[in-house]
Amino acid sequence: MLTWVAVIIVILCAWLGVALVAVTLPGIWFAVLAALLIEVWRPEVMSTWVLITAVVIALLAEVVEFASSAAGSRRAGGSRSGGWGALFGTVVGLIAGQIIVPIPILGAILGGIVGAGLGAVFTERSVAKRTWSDSWRSGRGAAQGRAFSMVLKTAMGAVVALLLTADAVASLF
């Protein structure tokens, strides 16, 4: 009976994690933490290798998320400072977006995308001394990179959820 409860908790937390990632919250880590706690409580439910794989995917998802804005800026011809501006702008935008657009979650999503773009534009123009045209191109690339990273991180969250779900269900048989 308790094994069934543990399996249900893993499944619910894994898929709630995907929803949290989709709205820019640390859902992959929520799912991994839930699975790790279930491992402590009911060790027969989760496989060590699946947990290690989930942690590795979660770490990769973080790298992808933070690097995508900078990579988008660079791919659009931006400088190194434009990439750093995109990273800084993403963080500021996540916070400011929630204040400026007081719709839960939506403000943070829009703020992160816009912040990445504006951060790249600002640093390209002021630090790298690029033209407005080049600065805006870099900013557009940074914003696109940020939007892409949100989609990719959500997909990685779904992979983690599938792994955790399959492993938990397999423990029943």
C-alpha positions as CSV (number, residue, x, y, z in Angstrom):
1,M,0.0,0.0,0.0
2,L,2.7,2.5,0.9
3,T,4.6,1.7,-2.3
4,W,1.6,2.7,-4.3
5,V,1.4,5.9,-2.4
6,A,5.0,6.6,-3.1
7,V,4.6,5.9,-6.8
8,I,1.6,8.2,-7.0
9,I,3.6,11.0,-5.2
10,V,6.5,10.6,-7.7
11,I,4.2,10.7,-10.7
12,L,2.3,13.8,-9.4
13,C,5.4,15.7,-8.5
14,A,7.2,14.8,-11.7
15,W,4.4,16.2,-13.9
16,L,3.7,19.1,-11.6
17,G,7.4,19.8,-12.1
18,V,6.9,20.1,-15.9
19,A,4.1,22.6,-15.3
20,L,6.3,24.6,-13.0
21,V,9.2,24.6,-15.6
22,A,6.8,25.9,-18.2
23,V,6.1,28.9,-16.1
24,T,9.8,29.6,-15.4
25,L,9.9,28.0,-11.9
26,P,12.4,25.4,-10.8
27,G,10.1,22.4,-11.6
28,I,12.8,20.0,-12.6
29,W,14.4,20.4,-9.2
30,F,11.0,20.0,-7.5
31,A,10.5,16.7,-9.3
32,V,14.0,15.5,-8.5
33,L,13.8,16.5,-4.9
34,A,10.5,14.6,-4.6
35,A,12.0,11.5,-6.1
36,L,15.0,11.8,-3.8
37,L,12.8,12.0,-0.8
38,I,10.8,9.0,-2.0
39,E,14.1,7.2,-2.4
40,V,14.8,7.9,1.3
41,W,11.3,6.8,2.4
42,R,10.7,3.9,0.0
43,P,14.0,2.9,-1.6
44,E,12.4,0.2,-3.7
45,V,10.5,2.7,-5.8
46,M,13.4,4.6,-7.4
47,S,16.5,3.4,-9.2
48,T,19.8,5.1,-8.3
49,W,20.7,5.4,-12.0
50,V,17.4,7.0,-12.9
51,L,17.9,9.5,-10.0
52,I,21.5,10.3,-11.2
53,T,20.2,10.7,-14.8
54,A,17.5,13.1,-13.6
55,V,20.0,15.2,-11.7
56,V,22.3,15.4,-14.7
57,I,19.4,16.4,-17.0
58,A,18.4,19.0,-14.4
59,L,21.9,20.4,-14.4
60,L,22.0,20.5,-18.2
61,A,18.7,22.3,-18.3
62,E,20.0,25.0,-16.0
63,V,23.1,25.5,-18.2
64,V,20.8,25.6,-21.3
65,E,18.5,28.1,-19.7
66,F,21.3,30.6,-18.7
67,A,23.4,30.2,-21.8
68,S,20.6,30.4,-24.4
69,S,20.1,34.2,-24.2
70,A,23.9,34.8,-24.5
71,A,24.1,32.3,-27.4
72,G,21.2,33.9,-29.2
73,S,22.9,37.3,-28.9
74,R,26.2,35.9,-30.1
75,R,24.5,34.0,-33.0
76,A,23.0,37.3,-34.1
77,G,26.4,38.9,-34.3
78,G,26.6,40.2,-30.7
79,S,29.7,40.7,-28.7
80,R,30.7,39.0,-25.5
81,S,29.5,42.0,-23.5
82,G,26.1,41.6,-25.3
83,G,25.9,38.0,-24.1
84,W,26.6,39.1,-20.5
85,G,24.1,41.9,-20.9
86,A,21.5,39.3,-22.0
87,L,22.2,37.2,-19.0
88,F,21.9,40.1,-16.6
89,G,18.8,41.4,-18.5
90,T,17.1,38.1,-18.1
91,V,17.4,38.1,-14.3
92,V,16.3,41.7,-14.0
93,G,13.5,41.1,-16.5
94,L,12.2,38.1,-14.6
95,I,11.8,40.3,-11.5
96,A,10.7,43.5,-13.2
97,G,8.3,41.7,-15.5
98,Q,6.4,40.3,-12.5
99,I,6.0,43.8,-11.2
100,I,5.2,45.6,-14.4
101,V,2.8,42.9,-15.7
102,P,1.1,41.8,-12.5
103,I,-0.4,38.7,-14.0
104,P,1.1,35.7,-12.1
105,I,3.8,33.9,-14.1
106,L,3.1,35.7,-17.4
107,G,4.9,38.8,-16.2
108,A,8.0,36.8,-15.4
109,I,8.0,35.0,-18.7
110,L,7.6,38.2,-20.7
111,G,10.0,40.0,-18.5
112,G,12.7,37.4,-19.0
113,I,12.4,37.5,-22.7
114,V,12.2,41.3,-23.0
115,G,15.0,41.7,-20.4
116,A,17.3,39.4,-22.3
117,G,16.8,41.5,-25.4
118,L,17.1,44.9,-23.7
119,G,20.1,43.7,-21.7
120,A,21.9,42.8,-24.9
121,V,20.9,46.0,-26.7
122,F,22.1,48.1,-23.8
123,T,25.5,46.5,-23.4
124,E,26.1,46.3,-27.1
125,R,25.4,50.0,-27.5
126,S,27.1,51.3,-24.3
127,V,30.0,48.8,-23.7
128,A,30.8,47.4,-27.2
129,K,30.0,50.7,-28.9
130,R,27.9,49.0,-31.6
131,T,25.5,50.8,-33.9
132,W,21.8,50.8,-33.0
133,S,21.1,48.4,-35.8
134,D,23.7,45.9,-34.7
135,S,22.6,46.3,-31.0
136,W,19.0,45.7,-31.9
137,R,19.9,42.6,-33.9
138,S,21.9,41.2,-31.0
139,G,19.0,42.0,-28.6
140,R,16.5,40.2,-30.9
141,G,18.8,37.2,-31.0
142,A,19.0,37.2,-27.2
143,A,15.2,37.4,-26.8
144,Q,14.8,34.6,-29.2
145,G,17.4,32.5,-27.4
146,R,15.6,33.1,-24.1
147,A,12.2,32.0,-25.6
148,F,13.9,28.9,-27.1
149,S,15.5,28.0,-23.8
150,M,12.1,28.1,-22.1
151,V,10.7,25.6,-24.6
152,L,13.8,23.4,-24.4
153,K,13.9,23.4,-20.6
154,T,10.2,22.4,-20.5
155,A,11.0,19.5,-22.9
156,M,13.9,18.5,-20.6
157,G,11.5,18.6,-17.7
158,A,9.2,16.3,-19.5
159,V,12.0,13.9,-20.1
160,V,12.8,13.9,-16.4
161,A,9.1,13.3,-15.6
162,L,8.9,10.4,-18.1
163,L,12.0,8.8,-16.5
164,L,10.8,9.2,-13.0
165,T,7.3,8.0,-13.9
166,A,8.5,4.9,-15.8
167,D,10.9,4.0,-13.0
168,A,8.3,4.4,-10.3
169,V,5.6,2.4,-12.2
170,A,8.2,-0.3,-13.0
171,S,8.8,-0.7,-9.2
172,L,5.2,-2.0,-8.9
173,F,6.0,-5.1,-11.1
